[in-house]
């Protein structure tokens, strides 16, 4: 039995050192555990294309925003913005917008 499943069954889920991304595209919300916090912006975009396969195409122009501590949506434009967002929260709540 995996450690995560076992710890969940014991009522304790150890998320130390793990980043959780909650990504929303329209009404669809996905939860993704990330083990490598040194993820780049380009890697994040590729991950979102895989997670939302069929809804997000590789040629779609996508804007990624995260929700900060005040509940505001802040645009992630590059890898430094992404690094800052990761430093702010262990659960990174992303909203994706596809521009026409």
Backbone atoms as SQL, in Angstrom:
CREATE TABLE atoms (id INTEGER PRIMARY KEY, chain TEXT, resi INTEGER, resn TEXT, atom TEXT, x REAL, y REAL, z REAL);
INSERT INTO atoms VALUES
  (1, 'A', 1, 'UNK', 'N', 0.855, -1.187, 0.000),
  (2, 'A', 1, 'UNK', 'CA', 0.000, 0.000, 0.000),
  (3, 'A', 1, 'UNK', 'C', 0.894, 1.242, 0.000),
  (4, 'A', 2, 'UNK', 'N', 0.526, 2.225, -0.781),
  (5, 'A', 2, 'UNK', 'CA', 1.362, 3.417, -0.866),
  (6, 'A', 2, 'UNK', 'C', 1.300, 4.214, 0.439),
  (7, 'A', 3, 'UNK', 'N', 2.370, 4.956, 0.697),
  (8, 'A', 3, 'UNK', 'CA', 2.440, 5.764, 1.916),
  (9, 'A', 3, 'UNK', 'C', 1.331, 6.805, 1.952),
  (10, 'A', 4, 'UNK', 'N', 1.039, 7.407, 0.787),
  (11, 'A', 4, 'UNK', 'CA', 0.000, 8.446, 0.748),
  (12, 'A', 4, 'UNK', 'C', -1.356, 7.845, 1.086),
  (13, 'A', 5, 'UNK', 'N', -1.672, 6.707, 0.478),
  (14, 'A', 5, 'UNK', 'CA', -2.951, 6.056, 0.750),
  (15, 'A', 5, 'UNK', 'C', -3.029, 5.642, 2.216),
  (16, 'A', 6, 'UNK', 'N', -1.940, 5.079, 2.720),
  (17, 'A', 6, 'UNK', 'CA', -1.919, 4.641, 4.115),
  (18, 'A', 6, 'UNK', 'C', -2.084, 5.818, 5.068),
  (19, 'A', 7, 'UNK', 'N', -1.372, 6.921, 4.805),
  (20, 'A', 7, 'UNK', 'CA', -1.488, 8.078, 5.694),
  (21, 'A', 7, 'UNK', 'C', -2.864, 8.722, 5.581),
  (22, 'A', 8, 'UNK', 'N', -3.491, 8.641, 4.396),
  (23, 'A', 8, 'UNK', 'CA', -4.837, 9.170, 4.236),
  (24, 'A', 8, 'UNK', 'C', -5.817, 8.332, 5.048),
  (25, 'A', 9, 'UNK', 'N', -5.632, 7.023, 5.025),
  (26, 'A', 9, 'UNK', 'CA', -6.527, 6.135, 5.769),
  (27, 'A', 9, 'UNK', 'C', -6.377, 6.349, 7.276),
  (28, 'A', 10, 'UNK', 'N', -5.207, 6.774, 7.706),
  (29, 'A', 10, 'UNK', 'CA', -4.982, 7.065, 9.114),
  (30, 'A', 10, 'UNK', 'C', -5.473, 8.454, 9.495),
  (31, 'A', 11, 'UNK', 'N', -6.024, 9.164, 8.537),
  (32, 'A', 11, 'UNK', 'CA', -6.574, 10.482, 8.821),
  (33, 'A', 11, 'UNK', 'C', -5.570, 11.604, 8.731),
  (34, 'A', 12, 'UNK', 'N', -4.336, 11.285, 8.353),
  (35, 'A', 12, 'UNK', 'CA', -3.313, 12.311, 8.245),
  (36, 'A', 12, 'UNK', 'C', -2.685, 12.208, 6.865),
  (37, 'A', 13, 'UNK', 'N', -2.673, 13.296, 6.158),
  (38, 'A', 13, 'UNK', 'CA', -2.048, 13.316, 4.852),
  (39, 'A', 13, 'UNK', 'C', -0.836, 14.229, 4.941),
  (40, 'A', 14, 'UNK', 'N', 0.334, 13.663, 4.738),
  (41, 'A', 14, 'UNK', 'CA', 1.569, 14.435, 4.847),
  (42, 'A', 14, 'UNK', 'C', 1.862, 15.111, 3.516),
  (43, 'A', 15, 'UNK', 'N', 1.656, 16.408, 3.453),
  (44, 'A', 15, 'UNK', 'CA', 1.911, 17.158, 2.236),
  (45, 'A', 15, 'UNK', 'C', 3.167, 18.013, 2.363),
  (46, 'A', 16, 'UNK', 'N', 3.970, 17.751, 3.374),
  (47, 'A', 16, 'UNK', 'CA', 5.162, 18.567, 3.566),
  (48, 'A', 16, 'UNK', 'C', 6.085, 18.402, 2.369),
  (49, 'A', 17, 'UNK', 'N', 6.562, 19.504, 1.872),
  (50, 'A', 17, 'UNK', 'CA', 7.462, 19.467, 0.741),
  (51, 'A', 17, 'UNK', 'C', 6.769, 19.204, -0.572),
  (52, 'A', 18, 'UNK', 'N', 5.457, 19.224, -0.586),
  (53, 'A', 18, 'UNK', 'CA', 4.742, 18.963, -1.831),
  (54, 'A', 18, 'UNK', 'C', 3.854, 20.158, -2.151),
  (55, 'A', 19, 'UNK', 'N', 3.845, 20.510, -3.414),
  (56, 'A', 19, 'UNK', 'CA', 3.007, 21.602, -3.891),
  (57, 'A', 19, 'UNK', 'C', 1.771, 20.996, -4.532),
  (58, 'A', 20, 'UNK', 'N', 0.624, 21.562, -4.245),
  (59, 'A', 20, 'UNK', 'CA', -0.624, 21.142, -4.874),
  (60, 'A', 20, 'UNK', 'C', -1.078, 22.267, -5.793),
  (61, 'A', 21, 'UNK', 'N', -1.363, 21.913, -7.036),
  (62, 'A', 21, 'UNK', 'CA', -1.924, 22.889, -7.964),
  (63, 'A', 21, 'UNK', 'C', -3.389, 22.545, -8.175),
  (64, 'A', 22, 'UNK', 'N', -4.253, 23.520, -7.920),
  (65, 'A', 22, 'UNK', 'CA', -5.670, 23.387, -8.260),
  (66, 'A', 22, 'UNK', 'C', -5.894, 24.291, -9.455),
  (67, 'A', 23, 'UNK', 'N', -6.173, 23.674, -10.601),
  (68, 'A', 23, 'UNK', 'CA', -6.307, 24.432, -11.841),
  (69, 'A', 23, 'UNK', 'C', -7.751, 24.389, -12.314),
  (70, 'A', 24, 'UNK', 'N', -8.243, 25.542, -12.730),
  (71, 'A', 24, 'UNK', 'CA', -9.621, 25.646, -13.204),
  (72, 'A', 24, 'UNK', 'C', -9.645, 26.203, -14.614),
  (73, 'A', 25, 'UNK', 'N', -10.380, 25.489, -15.483),
  (74, 'A', 25, 'UNK', 'CA', -10.642, 25.956, -16.842),
  (75, 'A', 25, 'UNK', 'C', -12.141, 25.865, -17.031),
  (76, 'A', 26, 'UNK', 'N', -12.803, 27.015, -17.050),
  (77, 'A', 26, 'UNK', 'CA', -14.263, 27.021, -17.093),
  (78, 'A', 26, 'UNK', 'C', -14.813, 26.414, -15.811),
  (79, 'A', 27, 'UNK', 'N', -15.686, 25.424, -15.952),
  (80, 'A', 27, 'UNK', 'CA', -16.280, 24.759, -14.779),
  (81, 'A', 27, 'UNK', 'C', -15.460, 23.567, -14.309),
  (82, 'A', 28, 'UNK', 'N', -14.431, 23.197, -15.071),
  (83, 'A', 28, 'UNK', 'CA', -13.623, 22.012, -14.777),
  (84, 'A', 28, 'UNK', 'C', -12.466, 22.383, -13.857),
  (85, 'A', 29, 'UNK', 'N', -12.366, 21.711, -12.706),
  (86, 'A', 29, 'UNK', 'CA', -11.289, 21.964, -11.749),
  (87, 'A', 29, 'UNK', 'C', -10.508, 20.673, -11.564),
  (88, 'A', 30, 'UNK', 'N', -9.180, 20.771, -11.636),
  (89, 'A', 30, 'UNK', 'CA', -8.309, 19.610, -11.449),
  (90, 'A', 30, 'UNK', 'C', -7.334, 19.890, -10.315),
  (91, 'A', 31, 'UNK', 'N', -6.963, 18.828, -9.594),
  (92, 'A', 31, 'UNK', 'CA', -6.010, 18.927, -8.490),
  (93, 'A', 31, 'UNK', 'C', -4.793, 18.085, -8.857),
  (94, 'A', 32, 'UNK', 'N', -3.610, 18.709, -8.867),
  (95, 'A', 32, 'UNK', 'CA', -2.401, 18.041, -9.318),
  (96, 'A', 32, 'UNK', 'C', -1.302, 18.191, -8.270),
  (97, 'A', 33, 'UNK', 'N', -0.780, 17.072, -7.740),
  (98, 'A', 33, 'UNK', 'CA', 0.373, 17.167, -6.834),
  (99, 'A', 33, 'UNK', 'C', 1.654, 17.364, -7.648),
  (100, 'A', 34, 'UNK', 'N', 2.492, 18.275, -7.214),
  (101, 'A', 34, 'UNK', 'CA', 3.745, 18.582, -7.908),
  (102, 'A', 34, 'UNK', 'C', 4.901, 18.226, -6.974),
  (103, 'A', 35, 'UNK', 'N', 5.831, 17.439, -7.485),
  (104, 'A', 35, 'UNK', 'CA', 6.976, 17.049, -6.668),
  (105, 'A', 35, 'UNK', 'C', 8.194, 17.927, -6.943),
  (106, 'A', 36, 'UNK', 'N', 8.218, 18.567, -8.119),
  (107, 'A', 36, 'UNK', 'CA', 9.332, 19.435, -8.472),
  (108, 'A', 36, 'UNK', 'C', 8.857, 20.883, -8.447),
  (109, 'A', 37, 'UNK', 'N', 9.231, 21.593, -7.396),
  (110, 'A', 37, 'UNK', 'CA', 8.779, 22.983, -7.255),
  (111, 'A', 37, 'UNK', 'C', 9.548, 23.946, -8.146),
  (112, 'A', 38, 'UNK', 'N', 10.586, 23.456, -8.834),
  (113, 'A', 38, 'UNK', 'CA', 11.358, 24.304, -9.738),
  (114, 'A', 38, 'UNK', 'C', 10.764, 24.304, -11.137),
  (115, 'A', 39, 'UNK', 'N', 9.457, 24.110, -11.204),
  (116, 'A', 39, 'UNK', 'CA', 8.747, 24.058, -12.480),
  (117, 'A', 39, 'UNK', 'C', 8.830, 25.417, -13.171),
  (118, 'A', 40, 'UNK', 'N', 9.036, 25.390, -14.480),
  (119, 'A', 40, 'UNK', 'CA', 9.103, 26.640, -15.240),
  (120, 'A', 40, 'UNK', 'C', 7.714, 26.980, -15.776),
  (121, 'A', 41, 'UNK', 'N', 7.588, 28.182, -16.260),
  (122, 'A', 41, 'UNK', 'CA', 6.308, 28.615, -16.828),
  (123, 'A', 41, 'UNK', 'C', 5.936, 27.738, -18.030),
  (124, 'A', 42, 'UNK', 'N', 6.920, 27.476, -18.906),
  (125, 'A', 42, 'UNK', 'CA', 6.645, 26.653, -20.091),
  (126, 'A', 42, 'UNK', 'C', 6.217, 25.240, -19.704),
  (127, 'A', 43, 'UNK', 'N', 6.848, 24.683, -18.672),
  (128, 'A', 43, 'UNK', 'CA', 6.459, 23.352, -18.188),
  (129, 'A', 43, 'UNK', 'C', 5.036, 23.373, -17.629),
  (130, 'A', 44, 'UNK', 'N', 4.690, 24.461, -16.940),
  (131, 'A', 44, 'UNK', 'CA', 3.331, 24.600, -16.404),
  (132, 'A', 44, 'UNK', 'C', 2.299, 24.633, -17.536),
  (133, 'A', 45, 'UNK', 'N', 2.594, 25.390, -18.586),
  (134, 'A', 45, 'UNK', 'CA', 1.670, 25.476, -19.720),
  (135, 'A', 45, 'UNK', 'C', 1.500, 24.094, -20.366),
  (136, 'A', 46, 'UNK', 'N', 2.599, 23.379, -20.563),
  (137, 'A', 46, 'UNK', 'CA', 2.516, 22.026, -21.137),
  (138, 'A', 46, 'UNK', 'C', 1.704, 21.098, -20.238),
  (139, 'A', 47, 'UNK', 'N', 1.915, 21.215, -18.929),
  (140, 'A', 47, 'UNK', 'CA', 1.158, 20.393, -17.974),
  (141, 'A', 47, 'UNK', 'C', -0.338, 20.693, -18.073),
  (142, 'A', 48, 'UNK', 'N', -0.687, 21.967, -18.180),
  (143, 'A', 48, 'UNK', 'CA', -2.099, 22.344, -18.282),
  (144, 'A', 48, 'UNK', 'C', -2.717, 21.809, -19.581),
  (145, 'A', 49, 'UNK', 'N', -1.930, 21.795, -20.664),
  (146, 'A', 49, 'UNK', 'CA', -2.430, 21.247, -21.928),
  (147, 'A', 49, 'UNK', 'C', -2.708, 19.754, -21.797),
  (148, 'A', 50, 'UNK', 'N', -1.867, 19.047, -21.033),
  (149, 'A', 50, 'UNK', 'CA', -2.096, 17.615, -20.820),
  (150, 'A', 50, 'UNK', 'C', -3.270, 17.381, -19.889),
  (151, 'A', 51, 'UNK', 'N', -3.342, 18.161, -18.810),
  (152, 'A', 51, 'UNK', 'CA', -4.411, 17.990, -17.812),
  (153, 'A', 51, 'UNK', 'C', -5.776, 18.281, -18.430),
  (154, 'A', 52, 'UNK', 'N', -5.843, 19.327, -19.244),
  (155, 'A', 52, 'UNK', 'CA', -7.114, 19.717, -19.872),
  (156, 'A', 52, 'UNK', 'C', -7.124, 19.299, -21.353),
  (157, 'A', 53, 'UNK', 'N', -6.619, 18.114, -21.622),
  (158, 'A', 53, 'UNK', 'CA', -6.550, 17.573, -22.979),
  (159, 'A', 53, 'UNK', 'C', -7.936, 17.614, -23.638),
  (160, 'A', 54, 'UNK', 'N', -7.987, 18.159, -24.835),
  (161, 'A', 54, 'UNK', 'CA', -9.251, 18.265, -25.547),
  (162, 'A', 54, 'UNK', 'C', -9.956, 19.593, -25.318),
  (163, 'A', 55, 'UNK', 'N', -9.659, 20.238, -24.195),
  (164, 'A', 55, 'UNK', 'CA', -10.262, 21.544, -23.896),
  (165, 'A', 55, 'UNK', 'C', -9.268, 22.677, -24.115),
  (166, 'A', 56, 'UNK', 'N', -7.984, 22.339, -24.038),
  (167, 'A', 56, 'UNK', 'CA', -6.920, 23.332, -24.176),
  (168, 'A', 56, 'UNK', 'C', -5.955, 22.807, -25.234),
  (169, 'A', 57, 'UNK', 'N', -5.889, 23.489, -26.357),
  (170, 'A', 57, 'UNK', 'CA', -5.057, 23.039, -27.462),
  (171, 'A', 57, 'UNK', 'C', -3.688, 23.709, -27.419),
  (172, 'A', 58, 'UNK', 'N', -2.709, 23.078, -28.050),
  (173, 'A', 58, 'UNK', 'CA', -1.338, 23.596, -27.998),
  (174, 'A', 58, 'UNK', 'C', -1.207, 24.961, -28.671),
  (175, 'A', 59, 'UNK', 'N', -2.100, 25.277, -29.613),
  (176, 'A', 59, 'UNK', 'CA', -2.019, 26.589, -30.271),
  (177, 'A', 59, 'UNK', 'C', -2.929, 27.632, -29.619),
  (178, 'A', 60, 'UNK', 'N', -3.633, 27.255, -28.546),
  (179, 'A', 60, 'UNK', 'CA', -4.461, 28.222, -27.817),
  (180, 'A', 60, 'UNK', 'C', -3.574, 29.218, -27.078),
  (181, 'A', 61, 'UNK', 'N', -3.980, 30.459, -27.090),
  (182, 'A', 61, 'UNK', 'CA', -3.303, 31.488, -26.302),
  (183, 'A', 61, 'UNK', 'C', -3.935, 31.443, -24.912),
  (184, 'A', 62, 'UNK', 'N', -3.142, 31.094, -23.900),
  (185, 'A', 62, 'UNK', 'CA', -3.692, 30.913, -22.559),
  (186, 'A', 62, 'UNK', 'C', -3.092, 31.926, -21.590),
  (187, 'A', 63, 'UNK', 'N', -3.941, 32.442, -20.727),
  (188, 'A', 63, 'UNK', 'CA', -3.491, 33.327, -19.641),
  (189, 'A', 63, 'UNK', 'C', -3.726, 32.560, -18.346),
  (190, 'A', 64, 'UNK', 'N', -2.678, 32.475, -17.532),
  (191, 'A', 64, 'UNK', 'CA', -2.767, 31.756, -16.262),
  (192, 'A', 64, 'UNK', 'C', -2.701, 32.774, -15.129),
  (193, 'A', 65, 'UNK', 'N', -3.666, 32.678, -14.224),
  (194, 'A', 65, 'UNK', 'CA', -3.696, 33.574, -13.071),
  (195, 'A', 65, 'UNK', 'C', -3.792, 32.729, -11.803),
  (196, 'A', 66, 'UNK', 'N', -3.218, 33.245, -10.706),
  (197, 'A', 66, 'UNK', 'CA', -3.356, 32.574, -9.419),
  (198, 'A', 66, 'UNK', 'C', -4.087, 33.482, -8.446),
  (199, 'A', 67, 'UNK', 'N', -4.725, 32.848, -7.477),
  (200, 'A', 67, 'UNK', 'CA', -5.455, 33.606, -6.474),
  (201, 'A', 67, 'UNK', 'C', -4.513, 33.878, -5.308),
  (202, 'A', 68, 'UNK', 'N', -4.314, 35.159, -4.975),
  (203, 'A', 68, 'UNK', 'CA', -3.415, 35.512, -3.870),
  (204, 'A', 68, 'UNK', 'C', -4.153, 35.507, -2.542),
  (205, 'A', 69, 'UNK', 'N', -3.432, 35.896, -1.490),
  (206, 'A', 69, 'UNK', 'CA', -3.996, 35.849, -0.132),
  (207, 'A', 69, 'UNK', 'C', -5.197, 36.770, 0.052),
  (208, 'A', 70, 'UNK', 'N', -5.343, 37.772, -0.829),
  (209, 'A', 70, 'UNK', 'CA', -6.494, 38.680, -0.756),
  (210, 'A', 70, 'UNK', 'C', -7.650, 38.214, -1.638),
  (211, 'A', 71, 'UNK', 'N', -7.450, 37.105, -2.350),
  (212, 'A', 71, 'UNK', 'CA', -8.489, 36.601, -3.237),
  (213, 'A', 71, 'UNK', 'C', -8.455, 37.227, -4.620),
  (214, 'A', 72, 'UNK', 'N', -7.412, 38.025, -4.890),
  (215, 'A', 72, 'UNK', 'CA', -7.280, 38.654, -6.205),
  (216, 'A', 72, 'UNK', 'C', -6.641, 37.680, -7.193),
  (217, 'A', 73, 'UNK', 'N', -7.016, 37.788, -8.462),
  (218, 'A', 73, 'UNK', 'CA', -6.406, 36.972, -9.509),
  (219, 'A', 73, 'UNK', 'C', -5.200, 37.719, -10.073),
  (220, 'A', 74, 'UNK', 'N', -4.015, 37.121, -9.907),
  (221, 'A', 74, 'UNK', 'CA', -2.757, 37.730, -10.334),
  (222, 'A', 74, 'UNK', 'C', -2.226, 36.961, -11.537),
  (223, 'A', 75, 'UNK', 'N', -1.886, 37.668, -12.614),
  (224, 'A', 75, 'UNK', 'CA', -1.400, 37.030, -13.834),
  (225, 'A', 75, 'UNK', 'C', 0.004, 36.463, -13.635),
  (226, 'A', 76, 'UNK', 'N', 0.198, 35.230, -14.103),
  (227, 'A', 76, 'UNK', 'CA', 1.527, 34.619, -14.156),
  (228, 'A', 76, 'UNK', 'C', 2.000, 34.766, -15.587),
  (229, 'A', 77, 'UNK', 'N', 3.038, 35.573, -15.777),
  (230, 'A', 77, 'UNK', 'CA', 3.516, 35.897, -17.115),
  (231, 'A', 77, 'UNK', 'C', 4.762, 35.101, -17.497),
  (232, 'A', 78, 'UNK', 'N', 5.562, 34.739, -16.481),
  (233, 'A', 78, 'UNK', 'CA', 6.813, 34.028, -16.762),
  (234, 'A', 78, 'UNK', 'C', 7.209, 33.180, -15.554),
  (235, 'A', 79, 'UNK', 'N', 8.370, 32.559, -15.627),
  (236, 'A', 79, 'UNK', 'CA', 8.819, 31.643, -14.571),
  (237, 'A', 79, 'UNK', 'C', 9.069, 32.352, -13.244),
  (238, 'A', 80, 'UNK', 'N', 9.495, 33.616, -13.281),
  (239, 'A', 80, 'UNK', 'CA', 9.713, 34.327, -12.014),
  (240, 'A', 80, 'UNK', 'C', 8.387, 34.621, -11.318),
  (241, 'A', 81, 'UNK', 'N', 7.346, 34.947, -12.092),
  (242, 'A', 81, 'UNK', 'CA', 6.007, 35.119, -11.500),
  (243, 'A', 81, 'UNK', 'C', 5.538, 33.810, -10.873),
  (244, 'A', 82, 'UNK', 'N', 5.796, 32.703, -11.567),
  (245, 'A', 82, 'UNK', 'CA', 5.390, 31.392, -11.069),
  (246, 'A', 82, 'UNK', 'C', 6.129, 31.054, -9.780),
  (247, 'A', 83, 'UNK', 'N', 7.424, 31.320, -9.728),
  (248, 'A', 83, 'UNK', 'CA', 8.209, 31.065, -8.513),
  (249, 'A', 83, 'UNK', 'C', 7.662, 31.858, -7.330),
  (250, 'A', 84, 'UNK', 'N', 7.332, 33.107, -7.574),
  (251, 'A', 84, 'UNK', 'CA', 6.779, 33.947, -6.510),
  (252, 'A', 84, 'UNK', 'C', 5.445, 33.387, -6.028),
  (253, 'A', 85, 'UNK', 'N', 4.595, 32.966, -6.956),
  (254, 'A', 85, 'UNK', 'CA', 3.287, 32.404, -6.594),
  (255, 'A', 85, 'UNK', 'C', 3.458, 31.145, -5.750),
  (256, 'A', 86, 'UNK', 'N', 4.427, 30.304, -6.101),
  (257, 'A', 86, 'UNK', 'CA', 4.678, 29.066, -5.354),
  (258, 'A', 86, 'UNK', 'C', 5.156, 29.378, -3.940),
  (259, 'A', 87, 'UNK', 'N', 5.963, 30.425, -3.785),
  (260, 'A', 87, 'UNK', 'CA', 6.448, 30.826, -2.457),
  (261, 'A', 87, 'UNK', 'C', 5.308, 31.286, -1.563),
  (262, 'A', 88, 'UNK', 'N', 4.258, 31.808, -2.168),
  (263, 'A', 88, 'UNK', 'CA', 3.148, 32.374, -1.400),
  (264, 'A', 88, 'UNK', 'C', 2.223, 31.307, -0.823),
  (265, 'A', 89, 'UNK', 'N', 2.135, 30.146, -1.442),
  (266, 'A', 89, 'UNK', 'CA', 1.141, 29.181, -0.999),
  (267, 'A', 89, 'UNK', 'C', 1.547, 27.762, -1.353),
  (268, 'A', 90, 'UNK', 'N', 1.238, 26.799, -0.474),
  (269, 'A', 90, 'UNK', 'CA', 1.477, 25.380, -0.750),
  (270, 'A', 90, 'UNK', 'C', 0.394, 24.826, -1.669),
  (271, 'A', 91, 'UNK', 'N', -0.762, 25.481, -1.692),
  (272, 'A', 91, 'UNK', 'CA', -1.816, 25.113, -2.628),
  (273, 'A', 91, 'UNK', 'C', -1.980, 26.279, -3.582),
  (274, 'A', 92, 'UNK', 'N', -1.547, 26.084, -4.810),
  (275, 'A', 92, 'UNK', 'CA', -1.578, 27.137, -5.810),
  (276, 'A', 92, 'UNK', 'C', -2.879, 27.011, -6.602),
  (277, 'A', 93, 'UNK', 'N', -3.761, 27.990, -6.445),
  (278, 'A', 93, 'UNK', 'CA', -5.058, 27.970, -7.116),
  (279, 'A', 93, 'UNK', 'C', -4.954, 28.762, -8.414),
  (280, 'A', 94, 'UNK', 'N', -4.988, 28.038, -9.536),
  (281, 'A', 94, 'UNK', 'CA', -4.838, 28.656, -10.839),
  (282, 'A', 94, 'UNK', 'C', -6.174, 28.726, -11.573),
  (283, 'A', 95, 'UNK', 'N', -6.360, 29.788, -12.313),
  (284, 'A', 95, 'UNK', 'CA', -7.494, 29.910, -13.212),
  (285, 'A', 95, 'UNK', 'C', -6.927, 30.153, -14.600),
  (286, 'A', 96, 'UNK', 'N', -7.390, 29.383, -15.580),
  (287, 'A', 96, 'UNK', 'CA', -6.902, 29.524, -16.945),
  (288, 'A', 96, 'UNK', 'C', -7.942, 30.213, -17.797),
  (289, 'A', 97, 'UNK', 'N', -7.486, 31.137, -18.608),
  (290, 'A', 97, 'UNK', 'CA', -8.333, 31.847, -19.543),
  (291, 'A', 97, 'UNK', 'C', -7.780, 31.643, -20.940),
  (292, 'A', 98, 'UNK', 'N', -8.605, 31.233, -21.879),
  (293, 'A', 98, 'UNK', 'CA', -8.184, 31.073, -23.271),
  (294, 'A', 98, 'UNK', 'C', -8.641, 32.299, -24.033),
  (295, 'A', 99, 'UNK', 'N', -7.681, 32.977, -24.683),
  (296, 'A', 99, 'UNK', 'CA', -8.023, 34.177, -25.447),
  (297, 'A', 99, 'UNK', 'C', -8.222, 33.787, -26.904),
  (298, 'A', 100, 'UNK', 'N', -9.093, 34.489, -27.552),
  (299, 'A', 100, 'UNK', 'CA', -9.428, 34.195, -28.961),
  (300, 'A', 100, 'UNK', 'C', -8.430, 34.831, -29.881);
